[in-house]
Amino acid sequence: MSIPTPTGFGVLTTYAQVQTLLVNANPTQLIVFYLTGYPCPACAIIAPHVNKWVAKFPTVQFYHIDFNTDAGQNHEACQMPSIPIARCFKDYTNTEIMIAESGGTNYGYMETMINNNKPREVSILTQ
């Protein structure tokens, strides 16, 4: 069994997919990995909130990673102390660090973390 992928999230299942995504991303792009595993009662609790993230944060790239896949087991970016967990990455090629992490059912903190690190929308003024 597995946890359903949240609405609009990409799915990463291999080490190579995670590595390629992180290395090739625009340095200003915020990437959020939502890591889950089965069984995960907390995942069901926060699912209604996580399912709204793509619409709420359109400038952020969201990906679901199941802990039981190659990506979840082998990539250092996916190692998790608890599930569910959201991890944010930006400019991974130069820093190789995550910029924020939140676990458990505290979806409010997860949303604040994403909002504080999302790429800012640029408005173009015309005359």
N, CA, C and O atoms as CSV, one atom per row, in Angstrom:
chain,resi,resn,atom,element,x,y,z
A,1,MET,N,N,0.840,-1.186,0.000
A,1,MET,CA,C,0.000,0.000,0.000
A,1,MET,C,C,0.881,1.244,0.000
A,1,MET,O,O,2.057,1.203,0.362
A,2,SER,N,N,0.278,2.342,-0.415
A,2,SER,CA,C,1.009,3.601,-0.408
A,2,SER,C,C,0.056,4.744,-0.090
A,2,SER,O,O,-1.164,4.593,-0.154
A,3,ILE,N,N,0.627,5.870,0.247
A,3,ILE,CA,C,-0.136,7.080,0.539
A,3,ILE,C,C,-0.471,7.739,-0.799
A,3,ILE,O,O,0.405,7.845,-1.657
A,4,PRO,N,N,-1.725,8.190,-1.003
A,4,PRO,CA,C,-2.065,8.851,-2.265
A,4,PRO,C,C,-1.222,10.107,-2.490
A,4,PRO,O,O,-0.916,10.840,-1.549
A,5,THR,N,N,-0.854,10.341,-3.741
A,5,THR,CA,C,-0.098,11.539,-4.096
A,5,THR,C,C,-1.021,12.746,-4.035
A,5,THR,O,O,-2.120,12.707,-4.588
A,6,PRO,N,N,-0.593,13.824,-3.367
A,6,PRO,CA,C,-1.429,15.024,-3.297
A,6,PRO,C,C,-1.700,15.609,-4.687
A,6,PRO,O,O,-0.904,15.437,-5.610
A,7,THR,N,N,-2.817,16.290,-4.817
A,7,THR,CA,C,-3.250,16.901,-6.067
A,7,THR,C,C,-2.180,17.813,-6.654
A,7,THR,O,O,-1.705,18.731,-5.985
A,8,GLY,N,N,-1.799,17.560,-7.906
A,8,GLY,CA,C,-0.862,18.424,-8.610
A,8,GLY,C,C,0.608,18.213,-8.301
A,8,GLY,O,O,1.455,18.910,-8.860
A,9,PHE,N,N,0.931,17.284,-7.440
A,9,PHE,CA,C,2.327,17.010,-7.091
A,9,PHE,C,C,2.945,16.081,-8.128
A,9,PHE,O,O,2.283,15.171,-8.628
A,10,GLY,N,N,4.223,16.314,-8.450
A,10,GLY,CA,C,4.972,15.360,-9.234
A,10,GLY,C,C,5.352,14.196,-8.335
A,10,GLY,O,O,5.332,14.326,-7.111
A,11,VAL,N,N,5.695,13.072,-8.920
A,11,VAL,CA,C,6.092,11.896,-8.148
A,11,VAL,C,C,7.535,11.544,-8.501
A,11,VAL,O,O,7.888,11.425,-9.674
A,12,LEU,N,N,8.360,11.381,-7.470
A,12,LEU,CA,C,9.748,10.962,-7.660
A,12,LEU,C,C,9.927,9.611,-6.984
A,12,LEU,O,O,9.587,9.446,-5.813
A,13,THR,N,N,10.461,8.645,-7.728
A,13,THR,CA,C,10.613,7.301,-7.162
A,13,THR,C,C,12.049,6.801,-7.157
A,13,THR,O,O,12.349,5.801,-6.505
A,14,THR,N,N,12.947,7.485,-7.878
A,14,THR,CA,C,14.321,6.994,-7.945
A,14,THR,C,C,15.318,8.047,-7.469
A,14,THR,O,O,15.048,9.248,-7.497
A,15,TYR,N,N,16.449,7.573,-7.044
A,15,TYR,CA,C,17.557,8.442,-6.645
A,15,TYR,C,C,17.907,9.391,-7.786
A,15,TYR,O,O,18.086,10.590,-7.570
A,16,ALA,N,N,18.004,8.850,-9.005
A,16,ALA,CA,C,18.391,9.656,-10.171
A,16,ALA,C,C,17.408,10.792,-10.425
A,16,ALA,O,O,17.825,11.897,-10.770
A,17,GLN,N,N,16.113,10.541,-10.261
A,17,GLN,CA,C,15.119,11.600,-10.458
A,17,GLN,C,C,15.318,12.736,-9.461
A,17,GLN,O,O,15.279,13.908,-9.836
A,18,VAL,N,N,15.529,12.396,-8.206
A,18,VAL,CA,C,15.734,13.412,-7.170
A,18,VAL,C,C,16.998,14.205,-7.458
A,18,VAL,O,O,16.978,15.436,-7.426
A,19,GLN,N,N,18.087,13.521,-7.738
A,19,GLN,CA,C,19.367,14.181,-7.982
A,19,GLN,C,C,19.292,15.097,-9.200
A,19,GLN,O,O,19.751,16.237,-9.146
A,20,THR,N,N,18.723,14.612,-10.286
A,20,THR,CA,C,18.605,15.415,-11.505
A,20,THR,C,C,17.772,16.663,-11.257
A,20,THR,O,O,18.142,17.752,-11.694
A,21,LEU,N,N,16.669,16.516,-10.571
A,21,LEU,CA,C,15.806,17.656,-10.270
A,21,LEU,C,C,16.545,18.704,-9.448
A,21,LEU,O,O,16.521,19.887,-9.787
A,22,LEU,N,N,17.197,18.283,-8.382
A,22,LEU,CA,C,17.887,19.231,-7.506
A,22,LEU,C,C,19.054,19.923,-8.205
A,22,LEU,O,O,19.244,21.128,-8.041
A,23,VAL,N,N,19.821,19.189,-8.967
A,23,VAL,CA,C,21.009,19.744,-9.616
A,23,VAL,C,C,20.642,20.685,-10.767
A,23,VAL,O,O,21.336,21.674,-11.001
A,24,ASN,N,N,19.570,20.389,-11.476
A,24,ASN,CA,C,19.205,21.180,-12.648
A,24,ASN,C,C,18.211,22.303,-12.373
A,24,ASN,O,O,17.860,23.046,-13.290
A,25,ALA,N,N,17.759,22.440,-11.153
A,25,ALA,CA,C,16.759,23.466,-10.837
A,25,ALA,C,C,17.354,24.870,-10.896
A,25,ALA,O,O,18.533,25.075,-10.607
A,26,ASN,N,N,16.523,25.818,-11.272
A,26,ASN,CA,C,16.892,27.225,-11.208
A,26,ASN,C,C,17.239,27.544,-9.755
A,26,ASN,O,O,16.507,27.124,-8.859
A,27,PRO,N,N,18.324,28.268,-9.488
A,27,PRO,CA,C,18.740,28.538,-8.106
A,27,PRO,C,C,17.710,29.295,-7.269
A,27,PRO,O,O,17.741,29.219,-6.040
A,28,THR,N,N,16.801,30.023,-7.915
A,28,THR,CA,C,15.792,30.764,-7.151
A,28,THR,C,C,14.504,29.975,-6.966
A,28,THR,O,O,13.602,30.413,-6.252
A,29,GLN,N,N,14.414,28.812,-7.607
A,29,GLN,CA,C,13.196,28.002,-7.543
A,29,GLN,C,C,13.103,27.259,-6.213
A,29,GLN,O,O,14.053,26.594,-5.799
A,30,LEU,N,N,11.957,27.375,-5.548
A,30,LEU,CA,C,11.725,26.603,-4.328
A,30,LEU,C,C,11.132,25.256,-4.717
A,30,LEU,O,O,10.135,25.180,-5.435
A,31,ILE,N,N,11.764,24.201,-4.232
A,31,ILE,CA,C,11.307,22.834,-4.463
A,31,ILE,C,C,10.925,22.252,-3.112
A,31,ILE,O,O,11.702,22.306,-2.159
A,32,VAL,N,N,9.718,21.692,-3.038
A,32,VAL,CA,C,9.256,21.088,-1.795
A,32,VAL,C,C,9.052,19.600,-2.021
A,32,VAL,O,O,8.310,19.185,-2.912
A,33,PHE,N,N,9.723,18.805,-1.199
A,33,PHE,CA,C,9.516,17.363,-1.188
A,33,PHE,C,C,8.570,17.047,-0.039
A,33,PHE,O,O,8.828,17.408,1.109
A,34,TYR,N,N,7.477,16.373,-0.358
A,34,TYR,CA,C,6.543,15.900,0.655
A,34,TYR,C,C,6.784,14.406,0.767
A,34,TYR,O,O,6.434,13.639,-0.131
A,35,LEU,N,N,7.384,13.998,1.880
A,35,LEU,CA,C,7.790,12.611,2.071
A,35,LEU,C,C,6.798,11.891,2.970
A,35,LEU,O,O,6.443,12.376,4.045
A,36,THR,N,N,6.357,10.727,2.513
A,36,THR,CA,C,5.413,9.930,3.278
A,36,THR,C,C,5.853,8.473,3.241
A,36,THR,O,O,6.834,8.123,2.586
A,37,GLY,N,N,5.134,7.656,3.933
A,37,GLY,CA,C,5.371,6.222,3.924
A,37,GLY,C,C,4.157,5.535,4.508
A,37,GLY,O,O,3.338,6.172,5.169
A,38,TYR,N,N,4.034,4.253,4.271
A,38,TYR,CA,C,2.889,3.517,4.779
A,38,TYR,C,C,3.335,2.614,5.916
A,38,TYR,O,O,4.362,1.949,5.783
A,39,PRO,N,N,2.628,2.561,7.004
A,39,PRO,CA,C,1.407,3.291,7.333
A,39,PRO,C,C,1.731,4.692,7.849
A,39,PRO,O,O,2.807,4.925,8.400
A,40,CYS,N,N,0.796,5.617,7.667
A,40,CYS,CA,C,1.019,6.996,8.094
A,40,CYS,C,C,-0.317,7.656,8.439
A,40,CYS,O,O,-0.887,8.357,7.603
A,41,PRO,N,N,-0.822,7.446,9.650
A,41,PRO,CA,C,-2.077,8.085,10.045
A,41,PRO,C,C,-2.013,9.614,9.963
A,41,PRO,O,O,-3.011,10.255,9.634
A,42,ALA,N,N,-0.857,10.196,10.256
A,42,ALA,CA,C,-0.725,11.656,10.206
A,42,ALA,C,C,-0.892,12.180,8.781
A,42,ALA,O,O,-1.363,13.301,8.586
A,43,CYS,N,N,-0.512,11.385,7.789
A,43,CYS,CA,C,-0.657,11.802,6.384
A,43,CYS,C,C,-2.128,12.035,6.046
A,43,CYS,O,O,-2.460,12.985,5.338
A,44,ALA,N,N,-3.000,11.176,6.547
A,44,ALA,CA,C,-4.433,11.335,6.297
A,44,ALA,C,C,-4.975,12.589,6.977
A,44,ALA,O,O,-5.885,13.236,6.459
A,45,ILE,N,N,-4.418,12.929,8.129
A,45,ILE,CA,C,-4.873,14.112,8.864
A,45,ILE,C,C,-4.571,15.389,8.094
A,45,ILE,O,O,-5.418,16.279,8.021
A,46,ILE,N,N,-3.384,15.490,7.525
A,46,ILE,CA,C,-3.014,16.737,6.852
A,46,ILE,C,C,-3.298,16.731,5.350
A,46,ILE,O,O,-3.111,17.755,4.692
A,47,ALA,N,N,-3.744,15.605,4.793
A,47,ALA,CA,C,-3.989,15.495,3.346
A,47,ALA,C,C,-4.878,16.605,2.786
A,47,ALA,O,O,-4.554,17.138,1.725
A,48,PRO,N,N,-5.983,16.984,3.442
A,48,PRO,CA,C,-6.816,18.050,2.870
A,48,PRO,C,C,-6.068,19.375,2.720
A,48,PRO,O,O,-6.365,20.153,1.813
A,49,HIS,N,N,-5.123,19.632,3.582
A,49,HIS,CA,C,-4.351,20.880,3.519
A,49,HIS,C,C,-3.250,20.788,2.465
A,49,HIS,O,O,-3.043,21.726,1.696
A,50,VAL,N,N,-2.554,19.671,2.432
A,50,VAL,CA,C,-1.474,19.467,1.468
A,50,VAL,C,C,-2.029,19.512,0.042
A,50,VAL,O,O,-1.366,20.017,-0.864
A,51,ASN,N,N,-3.223,18.993,-0.159
A,51,ASN,CA,C,-3.838,18.983,-1.487
A,51,ASN,C,C,-4.103,20.382,-2.032
A,51,ASN,O,O,-4.339,20.529,-3.231
A,52,LYS,N,N,-4.074,21.401,-1.201
A,52,LYS,CA,C,-4.327,22.784,-1.632
A,52,LYS,C,C,-3.044,23.551,-1.944
A,52,LYS,O,O,-3.113,24.670,-2.452
A,53,TRP,N,N,-1.887,22.981,-1.655
A,53,TRP,CA,C,-0.629,23.728,-1.784
A,53,TRP,C,C,-0.320,24.165,-3.207
A,53,TRP,O,O,0.155,25.284,-3.401
A,54,VAL,N,N,-0.567,23.338,-4.202
A,54,VAL,CA,C,-0.234,23.700,-5.583
A,54,VAL,C,C,-0.993,24.958,-5.997
A,54,VAL,O,O,-0.417,25.854,-6.614
A,55,ALA,N,N,-2.265,25.030,-5.667
A,55,ALA,CA,C,-3.056,26.215,-6.009
A,55,ALA,C,C,-2.656,27.420,-5.161
A,55,ALA,O,O,-2.648,28.550,-5.648
A,56,LYS,N,N,-2.331,27.182,-3.918
A,56,LYS,CA,C,-1.993,28.272,-2.998
A,56,LYS,C,C,-0.614,28.864,-3.285
A,56,LYS,O,O,-0.402,30.059,-3.082
A,57,PHE,N,N,0.318,28.047,-3.752
A,57,PHE,CA,C,1.696,28.480,-4.005
A,57,PHE,C,C,2.091,28.125,-5.446
A,57,PHE,O,O,2.863,27.189,-5.654
A,58,PRO,N,N,1.574,28.856,-6.439
A,58,PRO,CA,C,1.801,28.479,-7.838
A,58,PRO,C,C,3.245,28.627,-8.326
A,58,PRO,O,O,3.588,28.076,-9.371
A,59,THR,N,N,4.091,29.347,-7.608
A,59,THR,CA,C,5.484,29.513,-8.042
A,59,THR,C,C,6.412,28.457,-7.446
A,59,THR,O,O,7.621,28.497,-7.673
A,60,VAL,N,N,5.862,27.523,-6.694
A,60,VAL,CA,C,6.648,26.486,-6.018
A,60,VAL,C,C,6.454,25.153,-6.744
A,60,VAL,O,O,5.358,24.855,-7.220
A,61,GLN,N,N,7.516,24.357,-6.828
A,61,GLN,CA,C,7.429,23.010,-7.403
A,61,GLN,C,C,7.277,22.004,-6.266
A,61,GLN,O,O,8.093,21.974,-5.344
A,62,PHE,N,N,6.233,21.181,-6.334
A,62,PHE,CA,C,5.949,20.196,-5.296
A,62,PHE,C,C,6.133,18.778,-5.831
A,62,PHE,O,O,5.734,18.458,-6.951
A,63,TYR,N,N,6.751,17.937,-4.996
A,63,TYR,CA,C,6.980,16.543,-5.368
A,63,TYR,C,C,6.669,15.637,-4.188
A,63,TYR,O,O,6.979,15.958,-3.040
A,64,HIS,N,N,6.051,14.501,-4.487
A,64,HIS,CA,C,5.745,13.491,-3.482
A,64,HIS,C,C,6.769,12.369,-3.602
A,64,HIS,O,O,7.044,11.873,-4.695
A,65,ILE,N,N,7.323,11.982,-2.468
A,65,ILE,CA,C,8.278,10.875,-2.427
A,65,ILE,C,C,7.834,9.900,-1.348
A,65,ILE,O,O,7.692,10.268,-0.182
A,66,ASP,N,N,7.620,8.666,-1.744
A,66,ASP,CA,C,7.276,7.616,-0.797
A,66,ASP,C,C,8.576,7.073,-0.214
A,66,ASP,O,O,9.502,6.728,-0.948
A,67,PHE,N,N,8.633,7.004,1.103
A,67,PHE,CA,C,9.828,6.531,1.794
A,67,PHE,C,C,10.245,5.132,1.347
A,67,PHE,O,O,11.423,4.784,1.424
A,68,ASN,N,N,9.300,4.337,0.885
A,68,ASN,CA,C,9.586,2.951,0.519
A,68,ASN,C,C,10.125,2.783,-0.901
A,68,ASN,O,O,10.304,1.654,-1.355
A,69,THR,N,N,10.387,3.881,-1.608
A,69,THR,CA,C,10.947,3.804,-2.960
A,69,THR,C,C,12.464,3.987,-2.912
A,69,THR,O,O,13.030,4.295,-1.862
A,70,ASP,N,N,13.106,3.797,-4.051
A,70,ASP,CA,C,14.549,4.023,-4.164
A,70,ASP,C,C,14.903,5.450,-3.744
A,70,ASP,O,O,15.886,5.663,-3.034
A,71,ALA,N,N,14.112,6.417,-4.177
A,71,ALA,CA,C,14.377,7.822,-3.816
A,71,ALA,C,C,14.313,8.011,-2.307
A,71,ALA,O,O,15.194,8.636,-1.717
A,72,GLY,N,N,13.284,7.479,-1.692
A,72,GLY,CA,C,13.109,7.639,-0.252
A,72,GLY,C,C,14.150,6.918,0.579
A,72,GLY,O,O,14.500,7.370,1.669
A,73,GLN,N,N,14.639,5.818,0.081
A,73,GLN,CA,C,15.605,5.018,0.834
A,73,GLN,C,C,17.048,5.456,0.644
A,73,GLN,O,O,17.870,5.266,1.541
A,74,ASN,N,N,17.372,6.041,-0.507
A,74,ASN,CA,C,18.780,6.215,-0.837
A,74,ASN,C,C,19.288,7.635,-1.025
A,74,ASN,O,O,20.497,7.851,-0.943
A,75,HIS,N,N,18.432,8.608,-1.271
A,75,HIS,CA,C,18.940,9.971,-1.491
A,75,HIS,C,C,18.998,10.719,-0.165
A,75,HIS,O,O,18.033,10.722,0.599
A,76,GLU,N,N,20.139,11.354,0.102
A,76,GLU,CA,C,20.313,12.068,1.374
A,76,GLU,C,C,19.277,13.168,1.575
A,76,GLU,O,O,18.956,13.499,2.717
A,77,ALA,N,N,18.749,13.739,0.505
A,77,ALA,CA,C,17.728,14.781,0.620
A,77,ALA,C,C,16.413,14.220,1.140
A,77,ALA,O,O,15.542,14.975,1.573
A,78,CYS,N,N,16.264,12.899,1.101
A,78,CYS,CA,C,15.004,12.265,1.473
A,78,CYS,C,C,15.054,11.539,2.811
A,78,CYS,O,O,14.054,10.951,3.223
A,79,GLN,N,N,16.166,11.564,3.485
A,79,GLN,CA,C,16.244,10.903,4.785
A,79,GLN,C,C,15.334,11.636,5.762
A,79,GLN,O,O,15.386,12.862,5.863
A,80,MET,N,N,14.512,10.900,6.469
A,80,MET,CA,C,13.536,11.566,7.317
A,80,MET,C,C,13.463,10.948,8.699
A,80,MET,O,O,13.490,9.728,8.861
A,81,PRO,N,N,13.370,11.836,9.706
A,81,PRO,CA,C,13.247,11.363,11.075
A,81,PRO,C,C,11.822,10.957,11.424
A,81,PRO,O,O,11.608,10.179,12.354
A,82,SER,N,N,10.841,11.480,10.680
A,82,SER,CA,C,9.440,11.169,10.931
A,82,SER,C,C,8.668,11.350,9.631
A,82,SER,O,O,9.166,11.949,8.678
A,83,ILE,N,N,7.447,10.826,9.603
A,83,ILE,CA,C,6.582,11.047,8.448
A,83,ILE,C,C,5.228,11.511,8.938
A,83,ILE,O,O,4.809,11.111,10.024
A,84,PRO,N,N,4.535,12.327,8.190
A,84,PRO,CA,C,4.983,12.981,6.963
A,84,PRO,C,C,5.976,14.095,7.280
A,84,PRO,O,O,6.078,14.551,8.419
A,85,ILE,N,N,6.694,14.515,6.264
A,85,ILE,CA,C,7.635,15.619,6.433
A,85,ILE,C,C,7.687,16.403,5.127
A,85,ILE,O,O,7.600,15.827,4.043
A,86,ALA,N,N,7.828,17.706,5.239
A,86,ALA,CA,C,8.006,18.562,4.061
A,86,ALA,C,C,9.395,19.171,4.158
A,86,ALA,O,O,9.777,19.707,5.198
A,87,ARG,N,N,10.141,19.084,3.077
A,87,ARG,CA,C,11.488,19.662,3.031
A,87,ARG,C,C,11.571,20.628,1.864
A,87,ARG,O,O,11.112,20.333,0.760
A,88,CYS,N,N,12.165,21.794,2.126
A,88,CYS,CA,C,12.301,22.827,1.101
A,88,CYS,C,C,13.751,22.959,0.675
A,88,CYS,O,O,14.658,22.977,1.506
A,89,PHE,N,N,13.957,23.051,-0.635
A,89,PHE,CA,C,15.298,23.210,-1.198
A,89,PHE,C,C,15.304,24.380,-2.164
A,89,PHE,O,O,14.342,24.599,-2.899
A,90,LYS,N,N,16.405,25.134,-2.155
A,90,LYS,CA,C,16.621,26.215,-3.107
A,90,LYS,C,C,18.116,26.307,-3.337
A,90,LYS,O,O,18.887,26.253,-2.378
A,91,ASP,N,N,18.546,26.444,-4.576
A,91,ASP,CA,C,19.961,26.549,-4.939
A,91,ASP,C,C,20.767,25.358,-4.414
A,91,ASP,O,O,21.856,25.531,-3.867
A,92,TYR,N,N,20.230,24.162,-4.583
A,92,TYR,CA,C,20.863,22.946,-4.075
A,92,TYR,C,C,22.227,22.701,-4.709
A,92,TYR,O,O,23.131,22.190,-4.047
A,93,THR,N,N,22.388,23.056,-5.976
A,93,THR,CA,C,23.657,22.823,-6.673
A,93,THR,C,C,24.817,23.497,-5.956
A,93,THR,O,O,25.904,22.927,-5.864
A,94,ASN,N,N,24.598,24.699,-5.450
A,94,ASN,CA,C,25.666,25.438,-4.779
A,94,ASN,C,C,25.727,25.209,-3.274
A,94,ASN,O,O,26.789,25.354,-2.669
A,95,THR,N,N,24.610,24.857,-2.673
A,95,THR,CA,C,24.593,24.756,-1.214
A,95,THR,C,C,24.495,23.330,-0.693
A,95,THR,O,O,25.032,23.016,0.370
A,96,GLU,N,N,23.806,22.461,-1.443
A,96,GLU,CA,C,23.544,21.079,-1.043
A,96,GLU,C,C,22.928,20.970,0.348
A,96,GLU,O,O,23.182,20.018,1.085
A,97,ILE,N,N,22.120,21.959,0.686
A,97,ILE,CA,C,21.419,21.913,1.967
A,97,ILE,C,C,19.948,22.235,1.762
A,97,ILE,O,O,19.568,22.904,0.801
A,98,MET,N,N,19.138,21.749,2.676
A,98,MET,CA,C,17.740,22.143,2.632
A,98,MET,C,C,17.614,23.429,3.436
A,98,MET,O,O,18.370,23.656,4.381
A,99,ILE,N,N,16.662,24.264,3.059
A,99,ILE,CA,C,16.521,25.546,3.741
A,99,ILE,C,C,15.466,25.517,4.830
A,99,ILE,O,O,15.433,26.409,5.678
A,100,ALA,N,N,14.608,24.517,4.823
A,100,ALA,CA,C,13.586,24.432,5.861
A,100,ALA,C,C,13.029,23.016,5.891
A,100,ALA,O,O,13.092,22.281,4.905
A,101,GLU,N,N,12.481,22.652,7.051
A,101,GLU,CA,C,11.917,21.317,7.227
A,101,GLU,C,C,10.821,21.388,8.271
A,101,GLU,O,O,10.943,22.105,9.264
A,102,SER,N,N,9.758,20.649,8.047
A,102,SER,CA,C,8.684,20.563,9.025
A,102,SER,C,C,8.069,19.181,8.939
A,102,SER,O,O,7.848,18.662,7.845
A,103,GLY,N,N,7.793,18.585,10.080
A,103,GLY,CA,C,7.230,17.249,10.091
A,103,GLY,C,C,5.981,17.154,10.935
A,103,GLY,O,O,5.611,18.098,11.633
A,104,GLY,N,N,5.339,16.007,10.863
A,104,GLY,CA,C,4.150,15.762,11.655
A,104,GLY,C,C,2.903,16.380,11.055
A,104,GLY,O,O,2.794,16.529,9.838
A,105,THR,N,N,1.960,16.740,11.920
A,105,THR,CA,C,0.675,17.254,11.448
A,105,THR,C,C,0.577,18.770,11.514
A,105,THR,O,O,-0.514,19.319,11.364
A,106,ASN,N,N,1.677,19.452,11.732
A,106,ASN,CA,C,1.654,20.911,11.828
A,106,ASN,C,C,1.676,21.537,10.432
A,106,ASN,O,O,2.667,22.144,10.026
A,107,TYR,N,N,0.568,21.379,9.706
A,107,TYR,CA,C,0.497,21.881,8.334
A,107,TYR,C,C,0.566,23.402,8.287
A,107,TYR,O,O,1.006,23.961,7.283
A,108,GLY,N,N,0.140,24.086,9.351
A,108,GLY,CA,C,0.227,25.552,9.396
A,108,GLY,C,C,1.670,26.012,9.332
A,108,GLY,O,O,1.989,26.960,8.615
A,109,TYR,N,N,2.542,25.349,10.075
A,109,TYR,CA,C,3.964,25.694,10.026
A,109,TYR,C,C,4.547,25.350,8.661
A,109,TYR,O,O,5.359,26.102,8.122
A,110,MET,N,N,4.132,24.213,8.099
A,110,MET,CA,C,4.609,23.829,6.770
A,110,MET,C,C,4.260,24.912,5.751
A,110,MET,O,O,5.097,25.282,4.928
A,111,GLU,N,N,3.030,25.420,5.802
A,111,GLU,CA,C,2.604,26.454,4.860
A,111,GLU,C,C,3.380,27.749,5.069
A,111,GLU,O,O,3.743,28.414,4.098
A,112,THR,N,N,3.638,28.113,6.312
A,112,THR,CA,C,4.424,29.319,6.599
A,112,THR,C,C,5.834,29.164,6.049
A,112,THR,O,O,6.382,30.094,5.457
A,113,MET,N,N,6.413,28.005,6.240
A,113,MET,CA,C,7.755,27.710,5.748
A,113,MET,C,C,7.808,27.853,4.223
A,113,MET,O,O,8.752,28.433,3.687
A,114,ILE,N,N,6.812,27.333,3.535
A,114,ILE,CA,C,6.759,27.433,2.074
A,114,ILE,C,C,6.562,28.886,1.656
A,114,ILE,O,O,7.255,29.375,0.764
A,115,ASN,N,N,5.631,29.569,2.289
A,115,ASN,CA,C,5.345,30.960,1.948
A,115,ASN,C,C,6.568,31.851,2.139
A,115,ASN,O,O,6.822,32.734,1.320
A,116,ASN,N,N,7.315,31.635,3.192
A,116,ASN,CA,C,8.492,32.464,3.481
A,116,ASN,C,C,9.645,32.230,2.513
A,116,ASN,O,O,10.538,33.070,2.406
A,117,ASN,N,N,9.638,31.119,1.817
A,117,ASN,CA,C,10.755,30.774,0.931
A,117,ASN,C,C,10.388,30.696,-0.547
A,117,ASN,O,O,11.255,30.437,-1.382
A,118,LYS,N,N,9.127,30.913,-0.881
A,118,LYS,CA,C,8.706,30.804,-2.279
A,118,LYS,C,C,9.320,31.915,-3.115
A,118,LYS,O,O,9.641,32.984,-2.596
A,119,PRO,N,N,9.485,31.663,-4.411
A,119,PRO,CA,C,9.967,32.734,-5.291
A,119,PRO,C,C,8.934,33.851,-5.324
A,119,PRO,O,O,7.730,33.600,-5.381
A,120,ARG,N,N,9.405,35.050,-5.288
A,120,ARG,CA,C,8.504,36.201,-5.328
A,120,ARG,C,C,8.057,36.431,-6.760
A,120,ARG,O,O,8.844,36.323,-7.701
A,121,GLU,N,N,6.779,36.751,-6.905
A,121,GLU,CA,C,6.265,37.057,-8.231
A,121,GLU,C,C,6.739,38.447,-8.621
A,121,GLU,O,O,6.739,39.363,-7.799
A,122,VAL,N,N,7.134,38.600,-9.852
A,122,VAL,CA,C,7.629,39.879,-10.348
A,122,VAL,C,C,6.514,40.544,-11.135
A,122,VAL,O,O,5.941,39.947,-12.047
A,123,SER,N,N,6.213,41.782,-10.778
A,123,SER,CA,C,5.205,42.511,-11.540
A,123,SER,C,C,5.912,43.463,-12.488
A,123,SER,O,O,6.899,44.104,-12.127
A,124,ILE,N,N,5.406,43.545,-13.676
A,124,ILE,CA,C,5.983,44.431,-14.678
A,124,ILE,C,C,5.037,45.610,-14.854
A,124,ILE,O,O,3.874,45.439,-15.219
A,125,LEU,N,N,5.545,46.798,-14.593
A,125,LEU,CA,C,4.734,47.999,-14.728
A,125,LEU,C,C,4.877,48.538,-16.140
A,125,LEU,O,O,5.986,48.694,-16.651
A,126,THR,N,N,3.763,48.813,-16.751
A,126,THR,CA,C,3.791,49.399,-18.089
A,126,THR,C,C,3.123,50.756,-18.046
A,126,THR,O,O,2.230,50.997,-17.234
A,127,GLN,N,N,3.565,51.650,-18.934
A,127,GLN,CA,C,2.977,52.991,-18.975
A,127,GLN,C,C,2.133,53.152,-20.195
A,127,GLN,O,O,1.552,54.216,-20.407
